[in-house]
Amino acid sequence: MKQPNSAHCFVCGVSNPLGLNMKFYITKPGEITAEYSVPFDYQGYPDVVHGGIVAAMLDEVCSRAHMSGDPPRFMYTARLDIKYRKNVPIEEPLYIIGRIEKTKSRSATSKGLILNSEGDILAQADALLINLPEEVFESADLDALGWKVYPD
């Protein structure tokens, strides 16, 4: 099942011409995935995805894992611990996975992985997340943010 995107988010924004425009899918309870090839414009060293882009993808997938719950949880990242294990190549298929680890009433943890097409772990993250304050969520105009499921 496809998750919603927003209009202007750097990672998932469908109307952001500078963004990654990624799409995320719930693959099973507590897990989401994305398949993505990072464009040439986001390289750091030649043919290698910039580490900040790797961090952004892991940050997004870690928080989105908790959006797959019932009810969905919208959370801020309080801490993101990343291990860059191998160079993440540009313009090659990547598999990005987010999994719920633990949940508490006001916080949660999750794990994110970036794999190549052979299944090698290229980067991984452990995230500590905190609930979006209720007043922030209640004041958000989801229609104005473009928050919805867009067709593929």
C-alpha positions in Angstrom: 0.0 0.0 0.0 1.4 3.4 -1.0 2.0 6.0 1.7 1.0 9.7 1.1 3.4 12.2 -0.2 3.5 16.0 0.3 3.9 18.7 -2.2 7.1 20.4 -1.1 9.1 18.0 1.2 12.7 17.6 0.1 12.5 13.8 0.2 8.9 13.0 -0.9 7.6 16.3 -2.3 6.0 15.7 -5.7 6.1 19.4 -6.6 9.7 20.1 -5.3 11.9 20.4 -8.4 15.0 20.1 -6.3 13.8 17.2 -4.2 14.2 13.5 -4.4 10.5 12.8 -5.1 10.6 9.4 -3.4 7.6 7.1 -3.1 7.1 4.9 0.0 5.1 1.7 0.4 3.9 -0.2 3.4 5.2 -3.8 2.8 4.0 -5.3 6.1 3.0 -4.1 9.6 5.8 -1.9 10.9 7.8 -1.8 7.7 8.0 0.5 4.7 10.1 0.4 1.6 11.2 2.5 -1.3 13.0 1.7 -4.5 15.1 4.6 -5.8 18.0 5.6 -8.0 19.7 8.8 -6.8 20.2 11.2 -9.7 23.6 12.4 -10.7 23.0 15.9 -9.2 23.2 14.5 -5.7 26.6 13.1 -5.8 29.4 14.0 -3.4 32.5 12.3 -4.7 32.3 11.1 -8.3 29.7 8.4 -8.7 28.9 8.4 -4.9 25.7 9.8 -3.3 26.5 12.7 -1.0 26.4 11.6 2.7 23.8 14.3 3.5 21.4 12.8 0.9 22.0 9.3 2.4 21.1 10.8 5.8 18.0 12.4 4.5 16.7 9.2 2.9 17.4 7.3 6.2 15.7 10.0 8.3 12.6 9.9 6.1 12.3 6.1 6.1 12.8 5.8 9.9 10.0 8.3 10.6 7.7 6.9 7.9 7.9 3.4 9.5 5.8 4.8 12.3 3.3 6.4 9.9 2.4 2.8 8.9 0.9 2.0 12.2 -2.7 2.2 13.3 -3.2 5.0 14.1 -0.3 6.5 12.1 2.2 8.5 14.2 3.8 11.7 13.0 7.1 12.2 14.6 10.2 14.4 14.7 13.7 12.9 14.7 15.5 13.5 18.0 18.6 11.5 17.2 19.8 9.8 14.0 22.8 7.5 14.3 24.2 6.5 10.9 26.7 4.0 9.8 28.0 4.5 6.3 29.2 1.0 5.5 29.9 1.2 1.8 29.7 3.9 -0.9 26.1 4.5 -2.0 26.3 4.7 -5.8 24.4 7.3 -7.9 22.1 6.2 -10.7 21.8 2.6 -9.5 18.8 0.9 -8.0 18.6 1.2 -4.2 16.3 -0.4 -1.7 15.4 1.7 1.3 13.8 0.0 4.2 12.4 1.4 7.5 11.3 -0.8 10.4 9.7 0.0 13.7 11.8 -1.1 16.6 10.1 0.1 19.9 7.2 2.3 20.7 6.3 4.3 23.8 3.6 6.8 24.4 5.7 9.9 23.5 8.7 8.4 21.7 9.7 5.5 19.5 12.7 4.0 17.8 13.2 2.6 14.3 15.9 1.3 12.0 16.6 2.3 8.4 18.6 0.5 5.8 19.9 1.3 2.3 20.7 -1.8 0.2 22.1 -2.3 -3.3 20.5 -4.7 -5.8 22.7 -7.5 -4.5 21.3 -7.0 -1.0 24.4 -5.5 0.5 23.9 -3.0 3.3 25.4 0.3 2.2 24.2 2.5 5.1 22.0 2.0 8.1 20.5 4.2 10.8 19.0 3.9 14.2 16.5 6.7 15.0 15.0 8.0 18.2 11.7 9.9 17.4 9.4 12.0 19.4 5.7 12.7 18.8 4.8 15.7 16.8 3.1 18.1 19.3 -0.6 17.7 19.1 -1.1 21.5 18.5 1.3 21.4 15.5 -0.6 18.5 13.9 -4.0 19.9 14.6 -3.0 23.3 13.1 -1.6 21.7 9.9 -3.6 22.1 6.7 -3.0 18.8 5.1 -4.7 19.9 1.9 -2.5 22.9 1.6 0.6 20.7 2.2 -0.5 18.5 -0.6 -0.5 15.5 1.8 -2.2 12.7 -0.1 -1.6 9.5 -2.0 -0.6 10.4 -5.5 -1.1 7.9 -8.3 2.1 6.2 -9.7 
